[in-house]
Every structure is written in C-alpha cells, then in structure tokens.
Amino acid sequence: MRTIDDLGDLKGKTVLLRSDLNVPLDDQGSITDDGRVRASVPTIKVLTERGARVVVCAHLGRPKGKPEDKYSLKPVADRLGELLGSPVAFAQDTVGESARSVVDALEDGQVALLENLRFNEGETAKSADDRAEFADQLASLADVFVSDGFGVVHREQASVYDVAERLPQAAGGLVLAEVEVLQQLTKPRRPYAVVLGGAKVSDKLGVIENLLKEADMLLIGGGMAFTFLKAQGYEVGKSLLEQDQVSTVKGYLAEAENHGVDIVLPVDVVAATEFSADADHEVVGVDAIPSDRMGLDIGPESARLFADKIATAKTVFWNGPMGAFEMEPYADGTKVLAQALVEATSAGAVTVVGGGDSAAAVRALGFDEDGFTHISTGGGASLEYLEGKTLPGLAVLED
C-alpha cells in the first residue's frame, strides 16, 4: 500500500482523510469513550505538519441516509479540536454549501470535519452507480485521499472505496499499524490463544471456523458461551442462547477435537434474576444454572482458568468482553482477563485487543493502553481480516 510519503509535497493541498470517529455518546450527546478520536490524531498531525489542509470525514451510528441530530459529529469536532490543540472547523453538511464554504476557508495546516457521511444515502448504497454521485462530490473537495479509518475498511462504501478510485490515495498511519499487527496474528508465535466474548456466536461464525485451523486455544466467554454450553448438554436458564446455532457449535467442538485445538469454556458463571446491576445474583457452576436466572459474567473460577491459559501463550487475540462489564457486579471476569493480558505482555507475549466493546472495556475499567501490544480500532474489520476475507477498503489501496 502507498503511504503518505508517496503522495509527495502536500503543502497547500487539500487532503480528504477518512477516519473512524464512530464513538459512543450518552443521552446528553457527550462522548463516553474517545479512543477512536485519539487514535485519529497522529495521522492528522502528520498531514498538518506537512502543510496540508485536512478535511476529515467519518460516520457516527446508523442514521438512515438523512440527518438526525443524535448522530451529529459536532461533539466529535469539539473533542478533536481539544486533542489537536487548535479549533476544528465543522461543516453542517457533507457535500453541500456548508462543506464547500468550510473547505474553501481552510488555510495550510488547518483541519475541518464534515458532518456525518451517513446522512447521505450514497455513502452506504449497495450499488456502485448509486454511490458514484456522492463519491464524486466528496472527491471534488480535495486533491488527494488518505484512508485512516481501519474500522470501516471491510465496507465497500463511498468514502472508503469509491473515493480511493477517484483521487491519488494512500493509507494513513493507523491503517498501516493495524495491518502490521494483524499480519503477526496470521503467523503467530505459539502457543496462540484466542479469546472470544460478546453476545452472539452468529456474529463470529466465520472467524471461529478459520481459527479452528490456526489457534492452539480458543477461550469462549460472554453471552456466546451459553450456546457452547448448551451444545455440551448443559441447561442455561434464561441466559442468552442462539438455539439455531447449537448444531453448528457441536460441529465446531468436534472439529476442534480433530485439530487438537483446546476449546476452553466457563466452569462457573454469575447468574442474575434479570439484566440489571440491582438484580439478585450468585455464582453457580455451569451444571447448576437456575432455570429462572441468566448468566451475566464468567465466574471467578472460570476467570482464573482463562488467566492461567493466557499465561502459557506467546500470542493472544481478544475480541469481546466476558460479561456485562458496564454493570459493576458483572465486570470482574473482563477485569481478570484484561489483567492477564497485561501480565502476558510484560512476559513478552504479543497481545492484541480486537476493537469494539473489548477496547471500550479496557478503557472503562481503567487499564493503561500501553499494557497491551495493540488495541485495535476495528472490531468487525479485525475479525474479517483474521477470517482471511478480502477487505475492500484495503484492496483499493494496494499498488
């Protein structure tokens, strides 16, 4: 892939920079985790220090192709300005009068942010013809394009794919760093442990299938663990269960045994009467989950088991929390796991936190990001890369 260095002298040029600024907001519109905003700053600084006029574009949430106040990027513009130490001009549309006025007013080394790309139907249209008009309008704002939103490179969208076909383009520093780390996971130092959590098995079918050929250990926690436990014959009470995936999971368990992959499941869970921090809860063995309770975290014995496994690994990839970490009674499993990765890093292991909720959990629970080898900004993109899929937003950047 071409780098920013390959774009030559950028002084006085306008750079359209695709970043991933899809941050969580609370009900008041305040950012609750600015990790992706902070991750975008180094590439922006490289460009401004070279005299470029930087036009950042990004999406937030899932608006339906038209403006919605709750998905405005204005709070992100304000936070980005704080991190850069200089104001970020904010365009109140994507390619309309406000955008053109803001871009035209930029001077060398200044930064602007366009409003949410997904306020325009053309951004996420399935048809290339339907994306073309929007991509043309975006491309007309700039001289060159830099792709730095790793969290969206698995999407064939106007600002990710089509614009890169219309302008001289390069990969930003964040995209290059993400790819370099994930390449290490395709040829890992062994033992290679993969920890998967989160809600659904169905969200990770492809990566599980691929990892059964690559990993030495597969540690399963979070809501998805209950489908695995059900496949082993356990009753899971009111826990999250994908009944339609049980037969698929039975196949995974058999395949793991054939490949010599150690699938490690919880041996105890924190079972609550309802999905609430105030609900009555208790630690029970996986063979004794009450019919009227749901598992909301792995239990302490499971957390120790997972930590002991991680301590033997030379490479660890983690995607998905072990429980409902946002609620204090169900955060311990994720805390213990994160601490185990920190200790593995100190012992020389390569540890990668695979974006999304895992990255948010690490920050929310107070861990220093430097305690891990890498914290990815792209959950879905990371998983698809490890599945061996071609990612459109990377393929279009290749020489």
DODREN-327420 format. One record per residue (C-alpha): residue in three letters; residue number from 1; x, y, z. Coordinates in nm, 3 decimals. Layout:
N
  aa   i      px      py      pz
 ALA NUM       X       Y       Z
...
REM end
This chain:
399
  aa   i      px      py      pz
 MET   1   0.000   0.000   0.000
 ARG   2   0.109   0.355  -0.072
 THR   3   0.193   0.570   0.229
 ILE   4   0.160   0.942   0.293
 ASP   5   0.527   0.977   0.196
 ASP   6   0.437   0.856  -0.153
 LEU   7   0.198   1.149  -0.201
 GLY   8   0.486   1.395  -0.228
 ASP   9   0.470   1.758  -0.119
 LEU  10   0.135   1.824   0.050
 LYS  11   0.183   2.193   0.133
 GLY  12  -0.121   2.384   0.013
 LYS  13  -0.302   2.069  -0.094
 THR  14  -0.640   1.963   0.040
 VAL  15  -0.643   1.610   0.181
 LEU  16  -0.968   1.422   0.228
 LEU  17  -0.900   1.200   0.529
 ARG  18  -1.136   0.910   0.603
 SER  19  -1.115   0.849   0.978
 ASP  20  -1.311   0.624   1.212
 LEU  21  -1.479   0.855   1.464
 ASN  22  -1.774   0.628   1.544
 VAL  23  -1.770   0.689   1.918
 PRO  24  -2.038   0.613   2.178
 LEU  25  -2.244   0.906   2.305
 ASP  26  -2.463   0.929   2.614
 ASP  27  -2.817   1.069   2.623
 GLN  28  -2.677   1.422   2.657
 GLY  29  -2.464   1.383   2.344
 SER  30  -2.136   1.358   2.535
 ILE  31  -1.864   1.116   2.422
 THR  32  -1.827   0.828   2.667
 ASP  33  -1.516   0.672   2.507
 ASP  34  -1.291   0.889   2.288
 GLY  35  -1.045   0.612   2.197
 ARG  36  -1.115   0.630   1.825
 VAL  37  -1.083   1.009   1.824
 ARG  38  -0.745   0.989   1.995
 ALA  39  -0.634   0.718   1.753
 SER  40  -0.706   0.950   1.460
 VAL  41  -0.485   1.232   1.588
 PRO  42  -0.135   1.112   1.484
 THR  43  -0.218   1.092   1.114
 ILE  44  -0.394   1.429   1.123
 LYS  45  -0.084   1.583   1.282
 VAL  46   0.145   1.430   1.018
 LEU  47  -0.067   1.589   0.747
 THR  48  -0.100   1.933   0.910
 GLU  49   0.272   1.946   0.988
 ARG  50   0.334   1.898   0.615
 GLY  51   0.116   2.198   0.537
 ALA  52  -0.190   2.011   0.416
 ARG  53  -0.543   2.140   0.451
 VAL  54  -0.713   1.842   0.614
 VAL  55  -1.079   1.762   0.555
 VAL  56  -1.177   1.479   0.788
 CYS  57  -1.480   1.269   0.702
 ALA  58  -1.639   0.996   0.913
 HIS  59  -1.968   0.841   1.021
 LEU  60  -2.143   0.803   1.355
 GLY  61  -2.408   0.545   1.434
 ARG  62  -2.661   0.413   1.186
 PRO  63  -2.872   0.701   1.052
 LYS  64  -3.094   0.606   0.758
 GLY  65  -2.946   0.827   0.489
 LYS  66  -3.079   1.156   0.627
 PRO  67  -2.978   1.396   0.907
 GLU  68  -3.060   1.304   1.267
 ASP  69  -2.947   1.535   1.547
 LYS  70  -2.846   1.249   1.778
 TYR  71  -2.591   1.129   1.522
 SER  72  -2.425   1.466   1.458
 LEU  73  -2.045   1.470   1.463
 LYS  74  -2.035   1.815   1.627
 PRO  75  -1.928   1.674   1.969
 VAL  76  -1.650   1.487   1.791
 ALA  77  -1.530   1.805   1.620
 ASP  78  -1.509   1.975   1.958
 ARG  79  -1.314   1.685   2.113
 LEU  80  -1.083   1.659   1.814
 GLY  81  -1.003   2.027   1.846
 GLU  82  -0.914   1.979   2.213
 LEU  83  -0.680   1.691   2.129
 LEU  84  -0.514   1.878   1.843
 GLY  85  -0.479   2.196   2.044
 SER  86  -0.643   2.407   1.774
 PRO  87  -1.002   2.458   1.655
 VAL  88  -1.155   2.216   1.405
 ALA  89  -1.396   2.384   1.165
 PHE  90  -1.723   2.194   1.142
 ALA  91  -1.930   2.167   0.826
 GLN  92  -2.301   2.127   0.891
 ASP  93  -2.343   1.900   0.589
 THR  94  -2.128   1.653   0.397
 VAL  95  -2.101   1.788   0.041
 GLY  96  -2.337   2.086   0.041
 GLU  97  -2.290   2.461   0.076
 SER  98  -2.157   2.444   0.432
 ALA  99  -1.897   2.182   0.342
 ARG 100  -1.772   2.376   0.041
 SER 101  -1.759   2.702   0.236
 VAL 102  -1.568   2.543   0.525
 VAL 103  -1.322   2.367   0.294
 ASP 104  -1.262   2.679   0.085
 ALA 105  -1.182   2.877   0.400
 LEU 106  -0.911   2.637   0.520
 GLU 107  -0.553   2.757   0.530
 ASP 108  -0.241   2.542   0.525
 GLY 109  -0.218   2.323   0.838
 GLN 110  -0.582   2.369   0.935
 VAL 111  -0.843   2.098   0.991
 ALA 112  -1.215   2.068   0.917
 LEU 113  -1.464   1.790   0.989
 LEU 114  -1.760   1.718   0.763
 GLU 115  -2.097   1.621   0.910
 ASN 116  -2.188   1.253   0.934
 LEU 117  -2.132   1.080   0.600
 ARG 118  -2.428   0.850   0.657
 PHE 119  -2.662   1.148   0.643
 ASN 120  -2.632   1.089   0.268
 GLU 121  -2.785   0.773   0.117
 GLY 122  -2.499   0.743  -0.130
 GLU 123  -2.247   0.657   0.142
 THR 124  -2.379   0.309   0.217
 ALA 125  -2.560   0.227  -0.109
 LYS 126  -2.503  -0.129  -0.228
 SER 127  -2.480  -0.032  -0.594
 ALA 128  -2.162   0.132  -0.725
 ASP 129  -2.376   0.351  -0.951
 ASP 130  -2.573   0.474  -0.651
 ARG 131  -2.250   0.553  -0.462
 ALA 132  -2.088   0.724  -0.759
 GLU 133  -2.255   1.065  -0.734
 PHE 134  -2.173   1.100  -0.364
 ALA 135  -1.818   0.977  -0.420
 ASP 136  -1.772   1.232  -0.699
 GLN 137  -1.893   1.511  -0.471
 LEU 138  -1.659   1.405  -0.189
 ALA 139  -1.364   1.373  -0.426
 SER 140  -1.429   1.722  -0.564
 LEU 141  -1.348   1.869  -0.221
 ALA 142  -0.986   1.757  -0.223
 ASP 143  -0.666   1.696  -0.416
 VAL 144  -0.569   1.364  -0.253
 PHE 145  -0.726   1.096  -0.034
 VAL 146  -0.586   0.928   0.277
 SER 147  -0.763   0.624   0.425
 ASP 148  -0.713   0.602   0.801
 GLY 149  -1.041   0.457   0.928
 PHE 150  -0.947   0.094   0.985
 GLY 151  -1.283   0.024   1.150
 VAL 152  -1.457   0.065   0.810
 VAL 153  -1.213  -0.092   0.564
 HIS 154  -1.430  -0.404   0.546
 ARG 155  -1.710  -0.191   0.396
 GLU 156  -1.740  -0.113   0.026
 GLN 157  -1.874   0.236   0.086
 ALA 158  -1.836   0.564  -0.097
 SER 159  -1.590   0.730   0.141
 VAL 160  -1.392   0.409   0.192
 TYR 161  -1.375   0.252  -0.152
 ASP 162  -1.512   0.470  -0.431
 VAL 163  -1.329   0.792  -0.340
 ALA 164  -1.000   0.600  -0.339
 GLU 165  -1.060   0.521  -0.706
 ARG 166  -1.108   0.889  -0.788
 LEU 167  -0.810   1.060  -0.620
 PRO 168  -0.440   0.994  -0.566
 GLN 169  -0.455   0.786  -0.247
 ALA 170  -0.254   0.639   0.038
 ALA 171  -0.301   0.453   0.363
 GLY 172  -0.273   0.653   0.684
 GLY 173  -0.053   0.559   0.977
 LEU 174  -0.333   0.396   1.175
 VAL 175  -0.437   0.164   0.890
 LEU 176  -0.074   0.066   0.830
 ALA 177  -0.022  -0.007   1.201
 GLU 178  -0.339  -0.215   1.225
 VAL 179  -0.246  -0.426   0.923
 GLU 180   0.108  -0.480   1.051
 VAL 181  -0.020  -0.611   1.385
 LEU 182  -0.288  -0.833   1.233
 GLN 183  -0.032  -0.982   0.995
 GLN 184   0.152  -1.104   1.305
 LEU 185  -0.162  -1.297   1.401
 THR 186  -0.163  -1.483   1.071
 LYS 187   0.182  -1.622   1.154
 PRO 188   0.172  -1.617   1.535
 ARG 189   0.431  -1.718   1.787
 ARG 190   0.292  -2.022   1.963
 PRO 191   0.106  -2.113   2.171
 TYR 192  -0.159  -1.889   2.012
 ALA 193  -0.463  -1.818   2.232
 VAL 194  -0.779  -1.651   2.104
 VAL 195  -1.037  -1.519   2.349
 LEU 196  -1.385  -1.458   2.210
 GLY 197  -1.670  -1.299   2.402
 GLY 198  -1.962  -1.074   2.331
 ALA 199  -2.321  -1.165   2.277
 LYS 200  -2.366  -1.389   1.976
 VAL 201  -2.197  -1.688   1.817
 SER 202  -2.358  -1.589   1.488
 ASP 203  -2.153  -1.267   1.481
 LYS 204  -1.832  -1.469   1.480
 LEU 205  -1.909  -1.782   1.276
 GLY 206  -1.651  -1.713   1.007
 VAL 207  -1.368  -1.625   1.240
 ILE 208  -1.434  -1.927   1.466
 GLU 209  -1.425  -2.159   1.167
 ASN 210  -1.095  -2.011   1.050
 LEU 211  -0.939  -2.003   1.397
 LEU 212  -1.005  -2.375   1.444
 LYS 213  -0.731  -2.419   1.185
 GLU 214  -0.498  -2.152   1.327
 ALA 215  -0.525  -2.121   1.705
 ASP 216  -0.394  -2.354   1.975
 MET 217  -0.653  -2.242   2.231
 LEU 218  -0.997  -2.088   2.193
 LEU 219  -1.137  -1.937   2.514
 ILE 220  -1.510  -1.863   2.493
 GLY 221  -1.685  -1.623   2.732
 GLY 222  -1.962  -1.365   2.725
 GLY 223  -2.314  -1.438   2.608
 MET 224  -2.191  -1.660   2.325
 ALA 225  -2.056  -1.911   2.579
 PHE 226  -2.407  -2.028   2.661
 THR 227  -2.465  -2.162   2.311
 PHE 228  -2.145  -2.363   2.350
 LEU 229  -2.254  -2.485   2.692
 LYS 230  -2.593  -2.585   2.551
 ALA 231  -2.414  -2.777   2.277
 GLN 232  -2.236  -2.971   2.552
 GLY 233  -2.568  -3.061   2.710
 TYR 234  -2.592  -2.803   2.988
 GLU 235  -2.911  -2.615   3.072
 VAL 236  -2.853  -2.240   3.065
 GLY 237  -3.168  -2.098   3.225
 LYS 238  -3.266  -1.757   3.086
 SER 239  -2.913  -1.691   2.957
 LEU 240  -2.861  -1.561   2.607
 LEU 241  -2.893  -1.860   2.374
 GLU 242  -2.891  -1.896   1.997
 GLN 243  -3.077  -2.223   1.967
 ASP 244  -3.041  -2.223   1.589
 GLN 245  -2.661  -2.228   1.625
 VAL 246  -2.635  -2.522   1.864
 SER 247  -2.581  -2.779   1.589
 THR 248  -2.317  -2.556   1.427
 VAL 249  -2.138  -2.525   1.760
 LYS 250  -2.146  -2.903   1.808
 GLY 251  -1.965  -2.923   1.476
 TYR 252  -1.706  -2.673   1.599
 LEU 253  -1.645  -2.875   1.913
 ALA 254  -1.589  -3.190   1.708
 GLU 255  -1.363  -3.008   1.463
 ALA 256  -1.159  -2.860   1.747
 GLU 257  -1.102  -3.206   1.887
 ASN 258  -0.990  -3.329   1.544
 HIS 259  -0.744  -3.040   1.506
 GLY 260  -0.615  -3.061   1.862
 VAL 261  -0.747  -2.715   1.947
 ASP 262  -0.823  -2.665   2.315
 ILE 263  -1.168  -2.504   2.348
 VAL 264  -1.196  -2.362   2.698
 LEU 265  -1.543  -2.281   2.830
 PRO 266  -1.657  -2.129   3.160
 VAL 267  -1.693  -2.366   3.454
 ASP 268  -1.895  -2.117   3.662
 VAL 269  -2.097  -1.803   3.593
 VAL 270  -2.254  -1.510   3.774
 ALA 271  -2.626  -1.579   3.739
 ALA 272  -2.880  -1.300   3.797
 THR 273  -3.257  -1.285   3.810
 GLU 274  -3.263  -1.013   3.543
 PHE 275  -3.037  -0.792   3.331
 SER 276  -2.977  -0.528   3.596
 ALA 277  -2.699  -0.418   3.829
 ASP 278  -2.951  -0.431   4.115
 ALA 279  -3.074  -0.783   4.042
 ASP 280  -3.015  -1.066   4.286
 HIS 281  -2.713  -1.262   4.162
 GLU 282  -2.494  -1.553   4.266
 VAL 283  -2.202  -1.759   4.141
 VAL 284  -2.307  -2.105   4.025
 GLY 285  -2.144  -2.389   3.836
 VAL 286  -2.236  -2.424   3.471
 ASP 287  -2.405  -2.751   3.563
 ALA 288  -2.635  -2.572   3.810
 ILE 289  -2.767  -2.257   3.639
 PRO 290  -3.118  -2.199   3.780
 SER 291  -3.397  -2.202   3.524
 ASP 292  -3.510  -1.853   3.632
 ARG 293  -3.164  -1.688   3.612
 MET 294  -2.934  -1.564   3.336
 GLY 295  -2.556  -1.573   3.324
 LEU 296  -2.413  -1.220   3.301
 ASP 297  -2.043  -1.285   3.361
 ILE 298  -1.798  -1.571   3.382
 GLY 299  -1.740  -1.675   3.743
 PRO 300  -1.418  -1.641   3.947
 GLU 301  -1.305  -1.998   3.884
 SER 302  -1.353  -1.950   3.510
 ALA 303  -1.161  -1.622   3.521
 ARG 304  -0.868  -1.796   3.693
 LEU 305  -0.882  -2.078   3.439
 PHE 306  -0.875  -1.833   3.148
 ALA 307  -0.591  -1.633   3.307
 ASP 308  -0.385  -1.948   3.358
 LYS 309  -0.430  -2.042   2.991
 ILE 310  -0.330  -1.694   2.875
 ALA 311  -0.016  -1.712   3.090
 THR 312   0.108  -2.002   2.873
 ALA 313   0.055  -1.817   2.542
 LYS 314   0.305  -1.629   2.326
 THR 315   0.032  -1.461   2.119
 VAL 316  -0.314  -1.358   2.238
 PHE 317  -0.603  -1.207   2.040
 TRP 318  -0.907  -1.093   2.238
 ASN 319  -1.240  -0.985   2.092
 GLY 320  -1.548  -0.943   2.310
 PRO 321  -1.599  -0.889   2.686
 MET 322  -1.659  -1.176   2.926
 GLY 323  -1.981  -1.031   3.062
 ALA 324  -2.196  -0.721   3.101
 PHE 325  -1.891  -0.523   3.217
 GLU 326  -2.084  -0.193   3.210
 MET 327  -2.254  -0.307   3.532
 GLU 328  -2.017  -0.341   3.830
 PRO 329  -2.146  -0.681   3.955
 TYR 330  -2.065  -0.838   3.618
 ALA 331  -1.730  -0.673   3.538
 ASP 332  -1.488  -0.899   3.725
 GLY 333  -1.446  -1.159   3.452
 THR 334  -1.345  -0.896   3.196
 LYS 335  -1.116  -0.728   3.452
 VAL 336  -0.933  -1.051   3.532
 LEU 337  -0.895  -1.130   3.162
 ALA 338  -0.757  -0.783   3.080
 GLN 339  -0.510  -0.810   3.370
 ALA 340  -0.399  -1.149   3.239
 LEU 341  -0.324  -0.992   2.901
 VAL 342  -0.125  -0.713   3.068
 GLU 343   0.083  -0.971   3.253
 ALA 344   0.131  -1.173   2.935
 THR 345   0.253  -0.858   2.758
 SER 346   0.505  -0.797   3.036
 ALA 347   0.627  -1.154   2.991
 GLY 348   0.694  -1.091   2.621
 ALA 349   0.374  -1.212   2.457
 VAL 350   0.208  -1.030   2.167
 THR 351  -0.136  -0.920   2.291
 VAL 352  -0.397  -0.768   2.064
 VAL 353  -0.730  -0.631   2.186
 GLY 354  -0.963  -0.658   1.888
 GLY 355  -1.156  -0.335   1.892
 GLY 356  -1.521  -0.265   1.965
 ASP 357  -1.652  -0.349   2.311
 SER 358  -1.322  -0.507   2.418
 ALA 359  -1.133  -0.183   2.362
 ALA 360  -1.407   0.015   2.537
 ALA 361  -1.394  -0.226   2.831
 VAL 362  -1.018  -0.190   2.870
 ARG 363  -1.051   0.187   2.893
 ALA 364  -1.367   0.186   3.106
 LEU 365  -1.208  -0.049   3.358
 GLY 366  -0.906   0.178   3.396
 PHE 367  -0.632  -0.018   3.221
 ASP 368  -0.337   0.164   3.066
 GLU 369  -0.345   0.109   2.690
 ASP 370   0.034   0.073   2.694
 GLY 371  -0.014  -0.250   2.887
 PHE 372  -0.113  -0.425   2.563
 THR 373   0.080  -0.472   2.242
 HIS 374  -0.201  -0.319   2.040
 ILE 375  -0.559  -0.206   2.087
 SER 376  -0.739  -0.219   1.754
 THR 377  -0.993   0.041   1.647
 GLY 378  -1.177  -0.204   1.423
 GLY 379  -1.369  -0.493   1.574
 GLY 380  -1.551  -0.617   1.264
 ALA 381  -1.261  -0.532   1.034
 SER 382  -1.018  -0.720   1.259
 LEU 383  -1.237  -1.029   1.261
 GLU 384  -1.285  -1.029   0.884
 TYR 385  -0.911  -0.986   0.833
 LEU 386  -0.848  -1.291   1.052
 GLU 387  -1.114  -1.482   0.856
 GLY 388  -0.894  -1.432   0.552
 LYS 389  -1.150  -1.217   0.372
 THR 390  -1.054  -0.951   0.120
 LEU 391  -1.130  -0.612   0.276
 PRO 392  -1.244  -0.368   0.002
 GLY 393  -1.101  -0.062   0.176
 LEU 394  -0.755  -0.223   0.187
 ALA 395  -0.768  -0.385  -0.156
 VAL 396  -0.837  -0.048  -0.322
 LEU 397  -0.521   0.095  -0.160
 GLU 398  -0.288  -0.171  -0.297
 ASP 399  -0.036  -0.067  -0.560
REM end
